[in-house]
């Protein structure tokens, strides 16, 4: 069964400033939430997928990594010590415990599943409960790229059509881009993690088909040509860009112009460079 992208984790230093920027791009950005260990987020929701803007809040008590336990908070905290950007790719899960066992059998993750709950808010402001179980995977050659799957226990409380209406007409994530000098080096890991057999759209590049999206793996040079300005690690994999589908690409260009957000036309896409977008390039393409 092909997995879908559950969400993308975008680490930023200033959560409110990032939220304002994404509003200028035409997205509806949710209210601030706080995890019990101290990370704080704001969510941009589409049908079945979301963007998670995240930072480390004041007074955070981040648990460290330890054998058999992957610390989500510690990964975000460590990532932000070096840079802002797209830190983690999260796929959906129907049974996180089973996925954790599968990852261990495949040799890509020997971590206990991580369960947590938090309160959420409905469009009318009333509180509701959401809960998640995460199963992590890790590639030793990719310490700055995070991978896990997420099982949602109260999806009816989380997904809400009222949160999925955006001024820019965004309908979902189309592509996530991972840059690595030698894409073949992460081929086995990503095949095991996604459950997808990659194709090779270019000489060195790989593309993993997900439900209604792609994970594209490319060299930093190819990523730079595709997404104008990227911030990639020179010697290890790093997520550098994602693309969002919008209903009217011409209206989105006018919106970016009015908001004075820099972008370039690259083929049929509009690309906001990483230098202007908190470390991750953002492309818009026609739905």
C-alpha positions in Angstrom: 0.0 0.0 0.0 1.5 3.4 -1.1 1.9 5.7 1.9 0.8 9.4 1.7 2.7 12.3 3.2 1.1 12.9 6.6 3.1 16.1 7.2 6.3 18.0 6.8 8.2 19.4 9.8 9.6 22.8 9.1 11.9 24.1 11.9 12.1 27.8 12.5 13.5 30.1 15.1 10.6 32.6 15.2 7.3 30.8 15.0 5.2 33.9 14.7 7.4 35.5 12.1 7.2 32.2 10.0 3.5 32.1 10.4 3.2 35.6 9.1 5.3 34.7 6.1 3.1 31.7 5.2 0.0 33.9 5.5 1.6 36.3 3.0 2.0 33.3 0.7 -1.8 32.8 1.0 -2.0 30.0 3.5 -4.4 29.8 6.5 -2.1 29.2 9.5 -3.4 27.6 12.7 -3.0 28.8 16.3 0.0 28.1 18.4 0.1 24.7 20.1 2.6 23.4 22.7 3.8 19.9 23.2 4.4 18.7 26.7 8.1 18.6 26.3 8.3 22.2 25.0 8.3 22.3 21.3 5.6 24.6 19.8 4.0 24.5 16.4 1.5 26.1 14.0 -0.2 24.0 11.4 -1.2 24.5 7.8 -3.7 21.9 6.9 -4.7 20.3 3.5 -7.0 17.3 3.0 -4.9 14.5 4.5 -1.6 16.4 4.7 -0.2 19.3 6.6 2.8 21.5 7.1 4.0 21.8 10.7 5.9 25.0 11.5 7.8 24.2 14.7 10.2 25.8 17.2 11.6 25.2 20.7 9.5 27.2 23.2 10.6 28.9 26.3 11.3 26.7 29.3 11.4 23.6 27.1 12.5 20.4 28.8 13.7 18.4 25.8 14.4 14.8 26.6 17.7 13.6 25.0 18.1 10.7 22.6 18.9 7.4 24.3 19.3 3.8 23.1 16.0 2.6 21.7 14.3 6.0 22.0 14.3 8.7 19.4 13.6 12.1 20.8 11.6 14.2 18.4 12.2 17.4 20.5 16.0 16.8 20.6 16.1 16.3 16.8 14.3 19.7 16.3 16.5 21.4 18.8 19.7 20.0 17.3 18.6 20.9 13.8 17.9 24.5 14.8 21.4 24.9 16.3 22.7 24.8 12.7 19.9 26.1 10.5 16.2 26.6 9.8 14.4 24.5 7.1 12.6 21.4 6.3 13.8 19.0 9.0 11.6 15.9 8.7 9.4 13.9 6.3 6.4 12.2 7.9 4.4 9.5 6.2 1.0 8.1 7.4 0.6 5.0 9.4 -2.3 2.7 10.3 -0.4 0.9 13.0 2.7 2.6 14.3 3.7 -0.3 16.5 3.7 -2.7 13.5 5.7 -0.1 11.5 8.2 0.2 14.3 8.7 -3.6 14.2 9.0 -3.6 10.4 11.6 -0.8 10.5 13.6 -2.9 13.1 13.4 -6.0 10.9 14.6 -4.0 7.9 17.5 -2.5 9.9 16.3 1.2 9.5 15.0 1.9 13.0 15.3 0.1 16.4 13.2 2.7 18.3 10.2 2.2 20.6 7.0 3.8 19.3 6.3 7.2 20.8 2.8 8.1 21.9 1.6 11.6 22.9 -1.6 13.6 23.2 -2.4 17.3 23.2 -5.4 19.5 23.2 -6.5 21.1 19.9 -9.0 23.8 18.9 -12.0 23.6 16.6 -12.8 26.5 14.2 -15.3 27.7 16.9 -12.5 27.9 19.5 -13.7 24.9 21.5 -11.1 22.4 22.7 -10.7 18.9 21.4 -8.3 16.0 21.9 -5.8 14.7 19.4 -3.4 11.8 19.9 -0.5 10.3 17.8 1.8 7.4 17.8 5.1 7.8 16.0 7.5 5.2 14.6 10.9 6.5 13.7 13.5 5.4 11.1 17.0 6.7 10.7 19.7 6.5 8.1 23.3 6.9 9.5 24.3 8.9 6.4 21.5 11.4 7.0 21.7 12.8 10.5 20.1 16.1 9.5 17.1 14.5 7.7 14.4 13.1 9.9 12.0 10.3 9.0 9.0 8.8 10.8 5.5 7.6 10.3 2.5 9.0 12.2 -0.7 7.2 13.3 -3.5 9.5 14.2 -5.9 8.1 16.9 -8.6 10.7 16.7 -8.4 11.8 13.0 -12.0 13.1 13.2 -10.8 15.7 15.7 -7.7 16.7 13.7 -8.7 16.9 10.1 -11.2 19.7 9.5 -12.4 21.1 6.1 -12.6 24.6 7.7 -8.8 24.6 8.3 -8.2 23.5 4.7 -9.4 26.6 2.9 -6.6 28.8 1.8 -6.6 32.2 0.0 -4.0 30.9 -2.5 -6.2 27.9 -3.4 -3.7 25.4 -2.1 -4.9 21.8 -2.3 -1.9 19.8 -1.1 1.8 18.9 -1.3 3.0 17.6 -4.6 6.7 17.1 -4.1 9.4 16.9 -1.5 13.0 17.3 -2.5 16.0 15.7 -0.8 19.5 16.7 -1.9 22.4 14.3 -1.6 25.7 14.2 -3.5 25.2 10.5 -4.3 21.5 9.8 -4.5 22.1 6.0 -4.8 23.6 6.0 -1.3 20.1 6.4 0.3 18.2 4.3 -2.2 17.8 1.2 0.0 16.9 3.2 3.1 14.2 5.2 1.3 12.8 2.1 -0.5 12.4 0.4 2.9 11.0 3.6 4.5 8.5 4.5 1.8 7.7 1.0 0.5 8.1 2.5 -3.0 10.4 1.4 -5.8 12.1 4.5 -7.2 12.3 5.6 -10.8 15.2 7.5 -12.3 13.9 10.6 -14.1 17.4 11.9 -14.7 20.9 10.4 -14.8 21.6 10.4 -11.0 18.3 11.4 -9.6 15.6 9.2 -8.0 11.9 9.7 -7.6 9.8 7.7 -5.1 6.0 7.6 -5.8 3.8 8.4 -2.8 0.1 8.6 -2.6 -0.7 11.9 -4.6 2.9 13.1 -4.3 6.6 12.3 -5.0 9.8 12.2 -2.9 12.5 13.4 -5.3 16.1 12.7 -4.5 18.7 14.8 -6.4 22.2 16.1 -6.3 22.6 19.6 -4.7 23.5 21.0 -8.2 20.3 19.6 -9.7 18.3 20.9 -6.7 19.8 24.3 -7.2 18.7 24.4 -10.8 15.2 23.2 -10.0 14.6 25.4 -6.9 16.9 28.4 -7.6 18.2 28.8 -4.0 18.6 25.8 -1.7 20.4 25.3 1.6 21.9 21.9 1.5 24.5 20.0 3.5 27.4 19.5 1.1 28.3 16.0 2.4 25.0 14.5 3.6 21.3 14.3 2.7 19.1 17.3 3.6 15.6 18.2 2.6 15.7 21.4 0.6 12.3 22.1 -1.0 8.7 21.2 -1.4 6.0 22.0 -3.9 2.4 22.8 -3.3 -0.5 22.6 -5.8 -2.7 25.7 -6.2 -5.9 26.1 -8.1 -4.8 29.2 -10.1 -1.0 29.7 -10.7 -1.5 33.2 -12.2 -3.4 34.4 -9.2 -0.7 33.1 -7.0 1.9 35.1 -8.9 -0.2 38.2 -8.4 -0.4 37.4 -4.7 3.3 37.0 -4.3 3.9 40.3 -6.2 1.4 42.1 -3.9 3.0 40.6 -0.8 6.5 41.5 -2.1 7.7 37.9 -1.8 10.6 37.1 -4.1 10.1 34.3 -6.6 11.1 33.1 -10.1 9.3 31.3 -12.9 11.0 27.9 -13.3 9.2 26.0 -16.1 5.5 26.0 -15.1 6.2 26.6 -11.4 6.6 29.7 -9.2 9.6 29.1 -6.9 10.2 31.1 -3.7 13.9 30.5 -2.9 15.2 29.1 0.4 17.0 32.3 1.1 13.6 34.1 1.4 11.6 31.2 3.0 13.2 30.2 6.3 15.7 27.8 4.7 13.4 25.8 2.5 12.5 26.5 -1.1 8.8 26.6 -1.8 7.4 25.9 -5.3 3.8 26.5 -6.4 2.4 24.5 -9.4 -1.0 24.2 -11.0 -3.3 21.7 -9.4 
